[in-house]
Amino acid sequence: MQSASTPVYRIKRLVARHAGGTRALALQGIELQIGAGEQLALIGPSGAGKTTLLATLACAHRPAEGTFEAFGSRPWDLSDAERHRLRARLFLAPQTPPLPPRQRVVTAVLAARLPQWSLWQALVSLVKPQDPEAAYRALVRFNLGDKLYSRVDRLSGGERQRCGLARLLLSNAHALLVDEPLSALDPALSQLTLTTLQQEAASRNAALVCSLHQVDLALAHFPRIVALKDGKVAFDLPREQVTQAMIDELYLNEPPPANAPRQDDLATPLAVGACL
């Protein structure tokens, strides 16, 4: 499926291996073009390659073969400094955000400003947050305003996920890459989260790529659906053209994902993971 808008990504015959030095292929022959302002959902069974594709789009995972362009550049042909500047235009929100457990939420959210700050500003903000009002406004949009000065390790799993997404609102990115943002949220918070992400992407004409297990929410919220299976694009279609038969075939060897997201468990926070 070709986008008529300004291309943010051009991908042709892309092959990527799993992280960790293995030679096993996570992605095979991927062909995609994603334009500025486009909003698309990635769906597919577990292990289909969704997380690897997002990490590749974020320039955090180097393809093994094929053509990969972001904002008109080939990231892995650039110098380290040039690639670092390119990454400032991208924001990857992993399913388990890498938030330091002893840090205050305000500091964790303001970390999104690091690419924009000098070293001195970054060091000062660790002691005295430089723009707590901006962090508060971002948290309010995810119904987390009361957690501004809480410690990260006192947050629930769902709160931690939304705290990680609040960082996105303070970035200057024009490609927003979000991996399973609803896995620890109840239905009402899931709707709020998707609406907030889409409004933010639209306000800055950013490309939004969001992987989801909730197929019903993907079809309800996103105009373009890209389905992955066994590391390949199974289909790439406007949502109106996606049929139940296609969904059944996509999840043929795996039980279809539950339509309802899991409840936000306030008693059990997610473990802090490493960023991709």
C-alpha positions in Angstrom: 0.0 0.0 0.0 1.6 3.3 -1.1 1.1 6.5 0.7 0.3 9.7 -1.2 1.6 11.9 1.6 5.2 13.0 2.3 7.2 9.8 3.0 8.6 9.4 6.5 9.7 5.8 5.8 10.5 3.9 2.6 11.2 0.2 3.2 11.9 -2.3 0.4 12.7 -6.0 0.7 13.8 -5.5 4.3 15.2 -8.4 6.3 16.0 -8.2 10.0 17.4 -10.8 12.4 16.3 -11.3 16.0 18.3 -9.2 18.5 21.0 -10.9 20.6 23.3 -12.2 17.9 21.0 -15.0 16.6 20.9 -15.6 12.9 17.2 -16.4 12.9 15.1 -14.0 10.8 12.5 -11.8 12.6 11.4 -9.9 9.4 11.5 -11.2 5.8 11.0 -9.1 2.7 9.1 -6.2 4.3 7.7 -3.6 1.9 6.2 -0.5 3.4 5.8 3.2 2.8 4.6 5.4 5.6 3.7 9.1 5.1 3.7 12.1 7.4 0.4 12.2 9.3 -0.4 8.6 8.6 -1.8 6.5 11.5 -1.6 2.7 11.2 -2.0 -0.2 13.5 0.3 -3.3 13.5 -1.5 -6.5 14.2 -0.6 -10.2 14.2 0.1 -13.1 16.4 2.8 -13.2 19.1 6.2 -13.6 17.5 5.1 -12.1 14.2 7.8 -9.5 14.2 5.9 -6.4 15.4 8.3 -5.3 18.1 11.3 -5.9 15.8 9.7 -3.8 13.1 9.1 -0.9 15.6 12.7 -1.1 16.8 13.9 -1.0 13.2 11.7 2.0 12.4 13.2 3.7 15.5 16.8 3.0 14.2 17.4 0.9 17.3 17.8 -2.3 15.3 19.9 -2.6 12.2 18.4 -4.4 9.2 20.4 -7.3 7.7 19.3 -6.6 4.2 17.1 -4.4 2.0 16.5 -0.7 1.8 15.5 1.3 4.8 15.0 5.1 4.6 13.7 7.4 7.3 13.0 11.1 6.5 14.8 10.7 3.2 18.1 9.3 4.8 19.5 5.8 5.1 20.2 5.8 8.8 22.9 3.1 8.8 24.9 5.0 6.1 25.1 8.0 8.4 27.8 8.8 10.9 27.0 8.1 14.6 26.4 11.8 15.2 24.1 12.2 12.2 22.2 9.1 13.2 21.8 10.4 16.7 20.3 13.6 15.3 17.9 11.6 13.2 16.8 9.5 16.2 15.7 12.8 17.9 13.0 12.9 15.2 11.7 9.5 16.3 10.1 8.3 19.5 9.8 4.7 20.5 7.5 3.8 23.4 8.2 0.2 24.4 5.6 -1.9 26.1 7.6 -1.8 29.3 9.0 1.7 29.5 12.6 2.0 30.9 11.8 4.2 33.8 14.3 4.3 36.7 12.4 3.0 39.7 13.7 5.5 42.3 13.1 8.5 40.0 10.2 10.9 40.5 7.6 10.7 37.7 8.2 14.4 36.9 11.9 13.7 36.2 11.1 10.5 34.2 8.6 12.4 32.0 11.0 15.3 31.4 13.7 12.9 30.2 11.9 13.3 26.8 13.5 16.7 26.6 17.1 15.4 26.9 17.7 15.6 23.1 16.7 19.3 23.2 18.7 20.3 26.3 22.3 21.1 26.9 24.3 18.8 29.3 24.0 21.5 32.0 20.2 21.7 31.7 20.0 17.9 31.9 22.1 17.7 35.0 20.2 20.5 36.7 16.9 18.9 35.9 17.9 15.8 37.9 18.0 17.9 41.0 15.3 20.5 40.2 12.9 19.6 37.3 13.2 22.3 34.7 9.6 22.4 33.4 7.3 20.6 35.8 4.2 22.3 34.4 4.9 20.7 31.0 5.2 17.3 32.7 2.0 17.9 34.6 0.1 18.8 31.4 1.3 15.7 29.7 0.3 13.5 32.6 -3.1 15.0 32.8 -3.8 13.9 29.3 -3.3 10.3 30.4 -5.3 10.8 33.7 -2.1 10.8 35.8 -1.9 14.4 37.0 -1.9 13.3 40.6 1.3 11.2 40.1 3.6 14.1 39.2 5.8 13.8 42.3 5.3 10.0 42.9 8.2 7.6 42.7 8.2 5.4 39.6 8.3 2.2 41.7 5.1 3.2 43.4 3.2 3.1 40.1 1.0 0.3 38.9 1.8 -1.4 35.6 -0.8 0.6 33.8 0.3 3.9 35.4 3.9 3.1 34.4 2.8 2.5 30.8 1.0 5.8 30.6 3.9 7.6 32.3 6.1 6.3 29.5 3.6 7.6 26.9 3.5 11.0 28.6 7.1 11.3 27.6 6.0 11.1 24.0 4.0 14.3 24.4 7.1 16.2 25.4 9.3 15.0 22.5 9.8 16.8 19.2 9.4 13.5 17.3 7.6 13.3 14.0 7.5 9.5 13.9 5.7 8.0 17.0 6.3 4.3 17.4 4.2 2.7 20.2 4.4 -1.0 21.2 1.4 -2.5 22.9 0.3 0.6 24.9 -2.9 -1.0 26.2 -1.6 -4.3 27.7 -2.2 -3.2 31.3 -5.2 -0.9 30.8 -8.9 -1.2 31.4 -11.3 -0.4 28.5 -11.9 3.2 29.5 -8.2 4.0 29.8 -7.5 2.1 26.6 -9.9 4.4 24.7 -8.4 7.5 26.4 -4.9 6.4 25.6 -5.5 5.8 21.9 -7.4 9.0 21.5 -4.6 11.0 23.1 -2.0 9.4 21.0 -3.9 10.0 17.8 -4.7 13.6 18.7 -1.0 14.3 19.4 0.1 12.7 16.1 -2.5 14.7 14.2 -1.5 18.0 15.9 2.1 17.7 14.7 1.4 15.8 11.4 3.5 12.9 12.7 3.4 9.3 11.5 1.9 7.1 14.2 2.6 3.3 14.1 1.0 1.4 17.0 1.2 -2.4 17.6 -1.9 -3.8 19.2 -3.2 -7.2 20.2 -6.8 -5.8 20.5 -7.9 -6.2 16.9 -11.3 -4.6 17.5 -9.6 -1.4 18.8 -7.2 -1.4 15.8 -10.1 -1.5 13.4 -12.1 1.1 15.3 -9.3 3.6 15.6 -6.8 3.2 12.8 -7.5 3.9 9.1 -4.7 1.6 7.9 -4.0 -1.9 9.1 -0.7 -3.7 8.6 -0.8 -7.4 9.6 2.4 -9.3 10.2 2.7 -13.1 10.3 5.9 -15.2 10.4 7.9 -12.0 9.9 6.1 -11.1 6.6 3.4 -8.6 5.7 0.2 -10.7 5.5 -1.8 -7.7 4.3 -1.6 -3.9 4.3 -5.1 -2.4 3.7 -7.5 0.3 4.7 -9.6 -1.0 7.6 -12.8 -1.1 5.4 -11.2 -3.8 3.3 -10.1 -6.0 6.2 -12.5 -9.0 6.5 -13.2 -11.4 9.3 -11.8 -14.2 7.1 -8.5 -12.3 6.9 -8.4 -12.0 10.7 -9.2 -15.7 11.1 -6.4 -16.6 8.7 -3.9 -14.3 10.4 -4.5 -16.0 13.8 -5.1 -19.5 12.4 -2.5 -21.3 14.5 -3.0 -19.1 17.6 -6.2 -18.3 19.6 -7.4 -14.8 18.5 -6.4 -12.0 21.0 -9.0 -11.1 23.5 -11.0 -8.1 22.4 -11.1 -6.6 25.9 -7.8 -5.3 27.4 -6.7 -6.6 30.8 -7.7 -4.7 33.9 -5.1 -2.2 35.3 -3.8 -4.1 38.3 -3.0 -1.4 40.8 -1.2 -3.8 43.1 1.3 -5.2 40.7 3.7 -2.9 38.9 5.5 -4.1 35.8 9.2 -4.7 36.0 11.4 -2.0 34.7 12.9 -3.1 31.3 15.6 -1.9 29.1 14.8 0.3 26.2 15.0 -1.2 22.7 
